[in-house]
Structures are given as C-alpha cells and as structure tokens.
Amino acid sequence: MLALKALLMVAGVLLLAAAVGIPLYGLWIRLRFARRKAAGDPELPQTQLTQTEPAQAQLIQPQGIAWRRPAALALAACVPLLLASSIVVVPSGMGAVRVSQIRGTLPGTLYPGMHFITPLVDSVQTFDLRDHLFTAGLVEEGPHKNGLSVQSREGLNIGLTVTVRYRLDPNKLASVQAHMPQPVDKELVPPVVGSAWRELAPEYTVREIFSTKREEVRAKASAIITRKLGADGILVEEVMLSDIQLPAEYAKGLEGLLLKEQEDDQLGVVTDIQQKQVRIAELQAKAEAAQKVKQAEGDAQSRVVEAKGEADAMQYTLPLKQKQIEQSKLEAEARKETTIENAEAEAQAKVIDSKAELERRNLLADAEASRVRLMAAANAERMTSEAELLNKSPLLINKIVAERLSDKIQVLMVPSDGKFFFANDVFKNMASSPVIKQEMDSESEPAPAPGH
C-alpha cells in the first residue's frame, strides 16, 4: 500500500507540473516574441494583408495563453493526491488516532496496517506502543538527568535509582492525545514516579528502606505508580529499585554498626560451633559406650545361640548316625542280593548260551548233510546225463581226452561222413602233408621222464 500511495502522489505531482508548465510555456513564447519584435528581428514570421493593401505586410501575433487544459489537468491531479492523502499506513509497533478538523479527536485506535481517512479533514497522530524505560536517579554510567531524592522517617535524604518499564494503553490513545500533555512519557511519567516515592519513603526508616523492608517498599511504590499511570492510559509493566544512596555520615555509622553486628554474629557462630562440638563429643562418648554395651550383649547372645545350636545339632546328629548305620546295612544286604542275582543270571545265561550253541551245531550238521545229499544227487544226475551223451556220441571221449592232455591242442568238431563240408579237402591235404605229419608226431611223442 505504500507503493500505491507513492504512485498516486507521483501521478498527482506530474499532473500538477503539466498544468503549471503549459501556461508558463505560453507566457514564455509571448515574452520571447515581444523581445524579438522590439529588437526588429527580420526572421519573425509575416503574413500578407488584404488585397486593398498588397504592399504592406503584418507580423504574426502569437496566440493567447491556454487556461482550459491546465485547469483540467489541475483538477485531474487533485484526484490521485486526495486518494493518496486518504491512505494512512501505521507502522509495526505503533498505534494512531484520527484528529478531525471538525469534531476533534475521534474515538478508536488505528493499529498497524493500512487505514482510510477523510482527506483535508482528518489527520493522524501516531504513538509508540512498545515498552519504554524511565530511569530516575544515579546509573552506572553517571548521574541521570532525572535525579530522585526522598526523605526517610528520620528526615535523612536518600538517593534512589528507580527504573520503570511501561507502555501506552492502545485502548486509551484517544484520551491520551486529547487530555494529556505531549509527549506523555516525558511530561507525565517522571513527576508521577517521583511523587509516589516521596509519598511512600517517609513511612519507613533508612534501615528499613535499605535492607529489611526494601522489597515491601518497592512493591508498594509499584502499586501506586501502576494505579496512577493506569488511569491516564499508561500500563506499568515493572518497577525496579536498583540502587540506594545513603547519607555519608549515616553510611559510615551503618558500616561500623554492620561491622559490629558481623563481629557479634561471628562470635555467636563460633560459640555455637564450640557448643555443637562439645555436644558432638558427648554424643560420641555416649555412642561409643552404647556401642560397647551392644557389642557385649551381641557377643553373649551369639555365644548362647552357638551353644543352643550345638545342642540342637547333637540332638539331630545321633539319629542321623543311626540312620546312616542302618542305611549302610541295607546297602550291604542289597549288594549281597544283587551279587547272588547276578551269579544266577550269569549261570542261566551260560546255560542258554550252551543250548544255543548246541542247536546251532545241530542246524549246521543238518545243513551240511542236506548239502551233501543235494550234491550227490546232482552228481548222479550229471553222470547219468553224461553217460547218455557218451552213449549217443562216443567221439566226445576223444575230445575230452585231447583237451585234458594239453591246452595247446585245438579241437574242431566236424561231421563224421564229411559230406557237404567245405574243409574236407583242406584237412585231407593237411593230413597228407609231411610237415604237418612231423609236427603231429612230435606233439604226440610223450615227454621224457625226469632223470632220463
């Protein structure tokens, strides 16, 4: 909105400048023409007169100053200027009230943001709504311009350093602007703060204000200041009492008194410490005696308990020993019975093993007899079949004999009649060959007996 307001202001100013520039330009043209005419400038534009006076020429006069167009521009410039003046922007942390030229201060607060007012009639008065600090008295940097001195009940002057944190009530800005002196924080806060402390200080002594009732005095002064300023539209947030300047002589006397009080307090503390040490020593002695008594009682009770324990243990030990003896007897009898049972079991096992071995041998003998019988039957059947075969083919005896004689002899079975056999001639020729006969004779000769 600030940009819009600036734009409207620029537009209005430009229109006003144009409205003023047009008549000024016309006036400048007329003045220039008048000066050139008075100087007899031959370059001035001329025009012919009527036909009745053809020999004479007349100078062209410039036109008159135009006023209608500048007036229209001036009226048009008033529109953006009025619009711009009707826009008010309240900054952040600020508040404002409208002041009318007709009705005075108008009720209501304008908070931060954009607002519209009646141009040329209303104006805006802004106030800072943020917290402010007012300090009266002496500060660390040096004496403050607003010194605050009060009198105590004894009539002694005391210098105070007071800081008040406050802010304006945004709901009462209209009343503040209409009825309070401006600026209100400079004109109203200092006297109210000073009067509140000056009214309250005579009710207390210097010692009370300085030490014993310092917080009470500050709280009462804060209540008075808050009540007075709150009625005038100022909200007090906090009242702080940071420093108290005592009179020089009273400060010296108070310092000596404080030193004596400190010494007295120190002696009292030392006395208390010594008394407590004595009391602690007495308590320690009593505690040691009581501890010894308790320890002796504990030793006696422990011995009694040990004796009772031993007696109780003896009562339980004898039956336990008897039970152990009985248990040993039972274990011996059990081992004896177990040994007898084991021997009987071993004898029975040996008898069972011998019976099993006898049965196994009987079974093996029966199996061997059955095998022999089966082998004999098989040999008999084989010999019967071989006898039948030899009866049918007597030449098999020669073959078997030839095979038994040497593994180098190869036997070939051919038909006995030799009909339709392609190798008959071959065998006949081989048989008639002298070489083959010699080899056969050499092979058929028996081997010499050993030793010949």
RODO-2510 file (C-alpha; in nm, 4 decimals, decimal comma):
residues 452
     n   res          X          Y          Z
     1     m     0,0000     0,0000     0,0000
     2     l     0,2914     0,2347     0,0487
     3     a     0,3822     0,1785    -0,3163
     4     l     0,0250     0,2581    -0,4228
     5     k     0,0267     0,5729    -0,2161
     6     a     0,3625     0,6799    -0,3628
     7     l     0,2374     0,6055    -0,7136
     8     l    -0,0714     0,8191    -0,6615
     9     m     0,1419     1,1012    -0,5217
    10     v     0,3764     1,0871    -0,8210
    11     a     0,0838     1,0874    -1,0649
    12     g    -0,0744     1,3879    -0,8938
    13     v     0,2534     1,5811    -0,8868
    14     l     0,3156     1,5102    -1,2557
    15     l    -0,0329     1,6283    -1,3481
    16     l     0,0143     1,9468    -1,1456
    17     a     0,3520     2,0031    -1,3071
    18     a     0,1912     1,9668    -1,6516
    19     a    -0,0913     2,2038    -1,5506
    20     v     0,1592     2,4667    -1,4412
    21     g     0,4033     2,4087    -1,7281
    22     i     0,1546     2,4662    -2,0139
    23     p     0,0651     2,8341    -1,9245
    24     l     0,4264     2,9053    -1,8333
    25     y     0,5344     2,7831    -2,1744
    26     g     0,2762     3,0057    -2,3481
    27     l     0,3852     3,3035    -2,1415
    28     w     0,7465     3,2348    -2,2318
    29     i     0,6583     3,2305    -2,6051
    30     r     0,4801     3,5691    -2,5787
    31     l     0,7666     3,7256    -2,3899
    32     r     1,0157     3,5986    -2,6457
    33     f     0,8077     3,7297    -2,9349
    34     a     0,7785     4,0685    -2,7683
    35     r     1,1556     4,0919    -2,7182
    36     r     1,2307     3,9924    -3,0815
    37     k     0,9715     4,2355    -3,2131
    38     a     1,1154     4,5182    -3,0083
    39     a     1,4607     4,4319    -3,1392
    40     g     1,3357     4,4322    -3,5038
    41     d     1,4294     4,0764    -3,5820
    42     p     1,3862     4,0227    -3,9636
    43     e     1,3330     3,6487    -3,9171
    44     l     0,9947     3,6983    -3,7498
    45     p     0,7141     3,5304    -3,9471
    46     q     0,4955     3,7703    -4,1501
    47     t     0,1660     3,7452    -4,3398
    48     q     0,0006     3,9439    -4,6239
    49     l    -0,2824     4,1830    -4,5562
    50     t    -0,5963     4,2067    -4,7650
    51     q    -0,5990     4,2853    -5,1405
    52     t    -0,6587     4,6544    -5,0737
    53     e    -0,3157     4,6904    -4,9154
    54     p    -0,0927     4,4475    -5,1024
    55     a     0,2277     4,6377    -5,0453
    56     q     0,2221     4,6137    -4,6680
    57     a     0,2959     4,3113    -4,4532
    58     q     0,1840     4,2434    -4,0927
    59     l     0,3655     4,0426    -3,8274
    60     i     0,2008     3,7166    -3,6991
    61     q     0,0965     3,7669    -3,3389
    62     p     0,1307     3,4566    -3,1065
    63     q    -0,1871     3,3063    -2,9740
    64     g    -0,3122     3,3772    -2,6229
    65     i    -0,2235     3,1630    -2,3153
    66     a    -0,4400     2,8461    -2,2911
    67     w    -0,6048     2,8097    -1,9499
    68     r    -0,8657     2,5400    -2,0007
    69     r    -0,6284     2,2481    -2,0458
    70     p    -0,4080     2,3360    -1,7406
    71     a    -0,7208     2,3802    -1,5312
    72     a    -0,8449     2,0361    -1,6370
    73     l    -0,5047     1,8832    -1,5577
    74     a    -0,5001     2,0541    -1,2190
    75     l    -0,8443     1,9155    -1,1365
    76     a    -0,7359     1,5701    -1,2544
    77     a    -0,4240     1,5942    -1,0342
    78     c    -0,6401     1,6526    -0,7288
    79     v    -0,7946     1,3050    -0,7597
    80     p    -0,4756     1,0948    -0,7025
    81     l    -0,3491     1,3457    -0,4470
    82     l    -0,6723     1,3191    -0,2482
    83     l    -0,6671     0,9415    -0,2773
    84     a    -0,3047     0,9315    -0,1614
    85     s    -0,3774     1,1605     0,1343
    86     s    -0,6713     0,9380     0,2366
    87     i    -0,4422     0,6332     0,2738
    88     v    -0,2624     0,6074     0,6079
    89     v    -0,0193     0,3263     0,6916
    90     v     0,0547     0,2722     1,0623
    91     p     0,3981     0,1088     1,1127
    92     s     0,4516    -0,2030     1,3209
    93     g     0,4696    -0,1418     1,6941
    94     m     0,2818     0,1862     1,6603
    95     g    -0,0752     0,2998     1,7164
    96     a    -0,2605     0,6047     1,5891
    97     v    -0,5748     0,8131     1,6436
    98     r    -0,7668     1,0265     1,3970
    99     v    -0,7899     1,4020     1,4655
   100     s    -1,0719     1,5769     1,2787
   101     q    -1,0697     1,9475     1,1989
   102     i    -1,4436     1,9489     1,2653
   103     r    -1,5092     1,7042     1,5527
   104     g    -1,1694     1,6949     1,7229
   105     t    -1,0112     1,3639     1,8340
   106     l    -1,2158     1,0688     1,7121
   107     p    -1,2562     0,7605     1,9320
   108     g    -1,0912     0,4354     1,8320
   109     t    -0,7337     0,3230     1,7759
   110     l    -0,5711     0,2617     1,4410
   111     y    -0,3483    -0,0439     1,4749
   112     p    -0,0533    -0,1312     1,2469
   113     g    -0,1643    -0,1647     0,8864
   114     m    -0,3498     0,0416     0,6209
   115     h    -0,6393     0,2718     0,7060
   116     f    -0,8535     0,5262     0,5162
   117     i    -0,9316     0,8738     0,6461
   118     t    -1,1188     1,1744     0,5136
   119     p    -0,8678     1,3826     0,3170
   120     l    -0,8230     1,7512     0,4057
   121     v    -1,0400     1,6962     0,7169
   122     d    -0,8779     1,4237     0,9242
   123     s    -0,5170     1,3861     1,0321
   124     v    -0,3399     1,1033     1,2137
   125     q    -0,1402     1,1225     1,5372
   126     t     0,0867     0,8196     1,5934
   127     f     0,2093     0,6782     1,9259
   128     d     0,4765     0,4204     2,0055
   129     l     0,3087     0,1189     2,1708
   130     r     0,6332    -0,0623     2,2529
   131     d     0,7841    -0,0809     2,6028
   132     h     0,9686     0,2244     2,7307
   133     l     1,2163     0,2628     3,0161
   134     f     1,2272     0,5591     3,2506
   135     t     1,5243     0,5769     3,4884
   136     a     1,5477     0,8249     3,7734
   137     g     1,8486     0,8633     3,9997
   138     l     2,2101     0,7551     3,9574
   139     v     2,3036     0,4948     3,6997
   140     e     2,6302     0,3135     3,6400
   141     e     2,7410     0,5494     3,3623
   142     g     2,6960     0,8546     3,5839
   143     p     2,4287     1,0832     3,7269
   144     h     2,0996     1,0647     3,5387
   145     k     1,9294     1,3841     3,4355
   146     n     1,6245     1,2947     3,6462
   147     g     1,7614     1,2733     3,9996
   148     l     1,5359     1,1191     4,2651
   149     s     1,5928     1,2149     4,6282
   150     v     1,3499     1,1219     4,9098
   151     q     1,3367     1,1707     5,2862
   152     s     1,3036     0,8889     5,5350
   153     r     1,1207     0,8894     5,8653
   154     e     1,4337     1,0295     6,0376
   155     g     1,4421     1,3196     5,7919
   156     l     1,7537     1,1968     5,6127
   157     n     1,7843     1,2397     5,2391
   158     i     1,8209     0,9161     5,0424
   159     g     1,9151     0,8915     4,6746
   160     l     1,7259     0,6284     4,4792
   161     t     1,7861     0,4776     4,1403
   162     v     1,4495     0,3679     4,0050
   163     t     1,3683     0,2189     3,6653
   164     v     1,0109     0,1949     3,5386
   165     r     0,9153    -0,0186     3,2371
   166     y     0,5869     0,0962     3,0840
   167     r     0,3901     0,1248     2,7610
   168     l     0,0878     0,3149     2,6341
   169     d    -0,2551     0,1537     2,6569
   170     p    -0,3715     0,1130     2,2936
   171     n    -0,7369     0,1347     2,4015
   172     k    -0,6887     0,4816     2,5538
   173     l    -0,4839     0,6547     2,2852
   174     a    -0,7694     0,8925     2,2045
   175     s    -0,7869     1,0068     2,5694
   176     v    -0,4081     1,0371     2,5872
   177     q    -0,3981     1,2538     2,2748
   178     a    -0,6906     1,4718     2,3804
   179     h    -0,6192     1,5292     2,7504
   180     m    -0,2550     1,4513     2,8272
   181     p     0,0492     1,6702     2,7706
   182     q     0,2602     1,5604     2,4779
   183     p     0,4837     1,3688     2,4718
   184     v     0,3096     1,1915     2,7546
   185     d     0,6024     0,9714     2,8580
   186     k     0,8287     1,2737     2,9001
   187     e     0,5772     1,5008     3,0684
   188     l     0,3722     1,2673     3,2886
   189     v     0,5827     0,9661     3,3912
   190     p     0,8708     1,1458     3,5774
   191     p     0,6536     1,3519     3,8158
   192     v     0,4237     1,0586     3,8931
   193     v     0,7183     0,8304     3,9737
   194     g     0,8898     1,0942     4,1882
   195     s     0,5734     1,1804     4,3817
   196     a     0,4963     0,8142     4,4524
   197     w     0,8382     0,7501     4,6078
   198     r     0,8335     1,0769     4,8000
   199     e     0,4931     0,9949     4,9478
   200     l     0,5968     0,6451     5,0479
   201     a     0,9523     0,6978     5,1792
   202     p     0,8579     0,8982     5,4984
   203     e     0,6714     0,5922     5,6268
   204     y     0,9954     0,3926     5,6638
   205     t     1,3331     0,4389     5,8246
   206     v     1,6579     0,4404     5,6328
   207     r     1,7447     0,0913     5,7589
   208     e     1,4077    -0,0456     5,6501
   209     i     1,4343     0,1089     5,3037
   210     f     1,7933    -0,0086     5,2644
   211     s     1,7654    -0,3662     5,3897
   212     t     1,4813    -0,5068     5,5987
   213     k     1,1768    -0,3835     5,4027
   214     r     1,3286    -0,2990     5,0700
   215     e     1,1081    -0,5341     4,8674
   216     e     0,7972    -0,4193     5,0549
   217     v     0,8735    -0,0543     4,9744
   218     r     0,9338    -0,1391     4,6094
   219     a     0,6068    -0,3346     4,5842
   220     k     0,4026    -0,0513     4,7388
   221     a     0,5658     0,2079     4,5141
   222     s     0,4961    -0,0140     4,2108
   223     a     0,1275    -0,0387     4,3103
   224     i     0,0961     0,3396     4,3493
   225     i     0,2697     0,4144     4,0186
   226     t     0,0672     0,1498     3,8342
   227     r    -0,2612     0,2861     3,9707
   228     k    -0,1848     0,6497     3,8902
   229     l    -0,0435     0,5962     3,5422
   230     g    -0,3029     0,3312     3,4549
   231     a    -0,5809     0,5857     3,4985
   232     d    -0,4087     0,8059     3,2398
   233     g    -0,3644     0,5339     2,9768
   234     i    -0,0121     0,4160     3,0673
   235     l     0,0389     0,0492     3,1576
   236     v     0,3246    -0,0116     3,4013
   237     e     0,4963    -0,3471     3,3470
   238     e     0,7612    -0,3344     3,6210
   239     v     0,9144    -0,1004     3,8791
   240     m     1,2755    -0,1782     3,9715
   241     l     1,4757    -0,0324     4,2621
   242     s     1,8337    -0,0853     4,1548
   243     d     2,0369     0,1303     4,3943
   244     i     2,0051     0,3286     4,7189
   245     q     2,2457     0,6096     4,8077
   246     l     2,2643     0,6615     5,1858
   247     p     2,3815     0,9853     5,3545
   248     a     2,7580     0,9924     5,4079
   249     e     2,7528     1,0095     5,7911
   250     y     2,4771     0,7510     5,8159
   251     a     2,6623     0,5268     5,5759
   252     k     2,9755     0,5452     5,7949
   253     g     2,7770     0,4759     6,1129
   254     l     2,5845     0,1983     5,9428
   255     e     2,9091     0,0498     5,8182
   256     g     3,0531     0,0483     6,1743
   257     l     2,7289    -0,0957     6,3070
   258     l     2,7307    -0,3604     6,0418
   259     l     3,0906    -0,4468     6,1272
   260     k     2,9999    -0,4830     6,4944
   261     e     2,6975    -0,6879     6,4051
   262     q     2,9133    -0,9035     6,1843
   263     e     3,1629    -0,9494     6,4698
   264     d     2,8772    -1,0307     6,7065
   265     d     2,7332    -1,2698     6,4572
   266     q     3,0779    -1,4220     6,4074
   267     l     3,1254    -1,4683     6,7835
   268     g     2,7800    -1,6178     6,8095
   269     v     2,8615    -1,8526     6,5244
   270     v     3,1930    -1,9505     6,6890
   271     t     3,0160    -2,0079     7,0224
   272     d     2,7505    -2,2159     6,8555
   273     i     3,0186    -2,4163     6,6773
   274     q     3,2044    -2,4813     7,0029
   275     q     2,8843    -2,5792     7,1830
   276     k     2,7983    -2,8087     6,8999
   277     q     3,1479    -2,9590     6,9140
   278     v     3,1061    -3,0265     7,2867
   279     r     2,7667    -3,1744     7,2254
   280     i     2,9096    -3,3839     6,9443
   281     a     3,1881    -3,5105     7,1752
   282     e     2,9317    -3,6052     7,4421
   283     l     2,7169    -3,7787     7,1881
   284     q     3,0191    -3,9617     7,0505
   285     a     3,1160    -4,0820     7,4010
   286     k     2,7615    -4,1982     7,4663
   287     a     2,7520    -4,3635     7,1300
   288     e     3,0806    -4,5475     7,1985
   289     a     2,9560    -4,6664     7,5400
   290     a     2,6269    -4,7769     7,3945
   291     q     2,8128    -4,9454     7,1116
   292     k     3,0343    -5,1374     7,3563
   293     v     2,7306    -5,2449     7,5577
   294     k     2,5516    -5,3510     7,2443
   295     q     2,8611    -5,5335     7,1262
   296     a     2,8955    -5,7206     7,4598
   297     e     2,5278    -5,8105     7,4544
   298     g     2,5663    -5,9231     7,0984
   299     d     2,8667    -6,1418     7,1859
   300     a     2,6802    -6,3017     7,4744
   301     q     2,3742    -6,3614     7,2638
   302     s     2,5897    -6,5079     6,9890
   303     r     2,7552    -6,7495     7,2337
   304     v     2,4172    -6,8547     7,3702
   305     v     2,2948    -6,9073     7,0186
   306     e     2,6059    -7,1096     6,9338
   307     a     2,5568    -7,3287     7,2421
   308     k     2,1930    -7,3834     7,1585
   309     g     2,2926    -7,4623     6,8045
   310     e     2,5476    -7,7200     6,9153
   311     a     2,2919    -7,8824     7,1490
   312     d     2,0347    -7,8894     6,8743
   313     a     2,2963    -8,0269     6,6380
   314     m     2,3810    -8,3109     6,8824
   315     q     2,0118    -8,3944     6,9110
   316     y     1,9912    -8,4269     6,5355
   317     t     2,3359    -8,5857     6,4893
   318     l     2,2715    -8,9145     6,6841
   319     p     1,9575    -9,0110     6,4947
   320     l     2,1404    -8,9169     6,1794
   321     k     2,4304    -9,1502     6,2645
   322     q     2,1867    -9,4324     6,3434
   323     k     2,0121    -9,3755     6,0153
   324     q     2,3485    -9,3821     5,8360
   325     i     2,4376    -9,7191     6,0025
   326     e     2,1008    -9,8662     5,9085
   327     q     2,1451    -9,7340     5,5596
   328     s     2,4917    -9,8991     5,5378
   329     k     2,3427   -10,2334     5,6485
   330     l     2,0656   -10,2054     5,3945
   331     e     2,3159   -10,1177     5,1239
   332     a     2,5323   -10,4259     5,2158
   333     e     2,2326   -10,6556     5,2056
   334     a     2,1265   -10,5032     4,8770
   335     r     2,4749   -10,5558     4,7316
   336     k     2,4730   -10,9196     4,8529
   337     e     2,1354   -10,9875     4,6971
   338     t     2,2494   -10,8144     4,3826
   339     t     2,5625   -11,0348     4,3682
   340     i     2,3565   -11,3532     4,4102
   341     e     2,1105   -11,2442     4,1484
   342     n     2,3959   -11,1553     3,9130
   343     a     2,5549   -11,5028     3,9623
   344     e     2,2270   -11,6796     3,8975
   345     a     2,1701   -11,4653     3,5954
   346     e     2,5190   -11,5455     3,4640
   347     a     2,4629   -11,9215     3,5136
   348     q     2,1323   -11,9043     3,3371
   349     a     2,2965   -11,7070     3,0593
   350     k     2,5708   -11,9710     3,0219
   351     v     2,3118   -12,2488     3,0076
   352     i     2,1184   -12,0563     2,7481
   353     d     2,4409   -11,9933     2,5520
   354     s     2,5324   -12,3678     2,5574
   355     k     2,1884   -12,4661     2,4433
   356     a     2,2040   -12,2095     2,1656
   357     e     2,5482   -12,3340     2,0588
   358     l     2,4222   -12,6975     2,0521
   359     e     2,1239   -12,6002     1,8469
   360     r     2,3474   -12,4010     1,6112
   361     r     2,5783   -12,7003     1,5609
   362     n     2,2822   -12,9305     1,5017
   363     l     2,1474   -12,6889     1,2456
   364     l     2,4896   -12,6688     1,0762
   365     a     2,5189   -13,0502     1,0680
   366     d     2,1716   -13,0838     0,9210
   367     a     2,2551   -12,8169     0,6640
   368     e     2,5816   -12,9915     0,5694
   369     a     2,4067   -13,3289     0,5367
   370     s     2,1407   -13,1717     0,3185
   371     r     2,4118   -13,0096     0,1038
   372     v     2,5958   -13,3419     0,0647
   373     r     2,2791   -13,5169    -0,0319
   374     l     2,1951   -13,2483    -0,2832
   375     m     2,5475   -13,2569    -0,4291
   376     a     2,5392   -13,6343    -0,4575
   377     a     2,2039   -13,6217    -0,6308
   378     a     2,3321   -13,3510    -0,8660
   379     n     2,6483   -13,5520    -0,9473
   380     a     2,4437   -13,8619    -1,0068
   381     e     2,2135   -13,6758    -1,2410
   382     r     2,5151   -13,5197    -1,4164
   383     m     2,6881   -13,8541    -1,4571
   384     t     2,3689   -14,0107    -1,5864
   385     s     2,3284   -13,7318    -1,8437
   386     e     2,6973   -13,7619    -1,9449
   387     a     2,6660   -14,1405    -1,9798
   388     e     2,3649   -14,0962    -2,2036
   389     l     2,5501   -13,8342    -2,4062
   390     l     2,8593   -14,0559    -2,4439
   391     n     2,6422   -14,3392    -2,5488
   392     k     2,4975   -14,1187    -2,8190
   393     s     2,8322   -13,9558    -2,9207
   394     p     3,1386   -14,1747    -2,8408
   395     l     3,3716   -13,9260    -3,0107
   396     l     3,3258   -13,6843    -2,7198
   397     i     3,5589   -13,9059    -2,5205
   398     n     3,8405   -13,8296    -2,7681
   399     k     3,7683   -13,4558    -2,7464
   400     i     3,7690   -13,4584    -2,3676
   401     v     4,0914   -13,6589    -2,3578
   402     a     4,2562   -13,4249    -2,6115
   403     e     4,1601   -13,1199    -2,4114
   404     r     4,2885   -13,2751    -2,0897
   405     l     4,6256   -13,3593    -2,2477
   406     s     4,7395   -13,0043    -2,3395
   407     d     4,5969   -12,6552    -2,3624
   408     k     4,7746   -12,6086    -2,6980
   409     i     4,5579   -12,8621    -2,8764
   410     q     4,2687   -12,7108    -3,0630
   411     v     3,9810   -12,9446    -3,1402
   412     l     3,7392   -12,8890    -3,4228
   413     m     3,4206   -13,0919    -3,4396
   414     v     3,3115   -13,1882    -3,7973
   415     p     3,0549   -13,4287    -3,9271
   416     s     3,1661   -13,7884    -3,9399
   417     d     3,0661   -13,8527    -4,3017
   418     g     3,2218   -13,5255    -4,4311
   419     k     2,9512   -13,4613    -4,6815
   420     f     2,8850   -13,1091    -4,7933
   421     f     3,1643   -12,9709    -4,5732
   422     f     3,3922   -12,7299    -4,7485
   423     a     3,7016   -12,8088    -4,5350
   424     n     3,7198   -13,1828    -4,6082
   425     d     3,9749   -13,1410    -4,8815
   426     v     4,1767   -12,8977    -4,6792
   427     f     4,2012   -13,1320    -4,3864
   428     k     4,2849   -13,4229    -4,6128
   429     n     4,5688   -13,2264    -4,7749
   430     m     4,6965   -13,1110    -4,4394
   431     a     4,6900   -13,4652    -4,3124
   432     s     4,8877   -13,5825    -4,6139
   433     s     5,1473   -13,3024    -4,5809
   434     p     5,4797   -13,4348    -4,4407
   435     v     5,5465   -13,1229    -4,2398
   436     i     5,2179   -13,1400    -4,0607
   437     k     5,2617   -13,5097    -4,0011
   438     q     5,6025   -13,4438    -3,8490
   439     e     5,4619   -13,1747    -3,6221
   440     m     5,1784   -13,4000    -3,5176
   441     d     5,4189   -13,6811    -3,4480
   442     s     5,6427   -13,4538    -3,2450
   443     e     5,3498   -13,3312    -3,0472
   444     s     5,2165   -13,6822    -2,9961
   445     e     5,5521   -13,8071    -2,8592
   446     p     5,5429   -13,8328    -2,4852
   447     a     5,7730   -13,6162    -2,2821
   448     p     6,0783   -13,7844    -2,1340
   449     a     6,0557   -13,8778    -1,7753
   450     p     6,2624   -13,6809    -1,5307
   451     g     6,6061   -13,8206    -1,4910
   452     h     6,6263   -13,9663    -1,8489
***
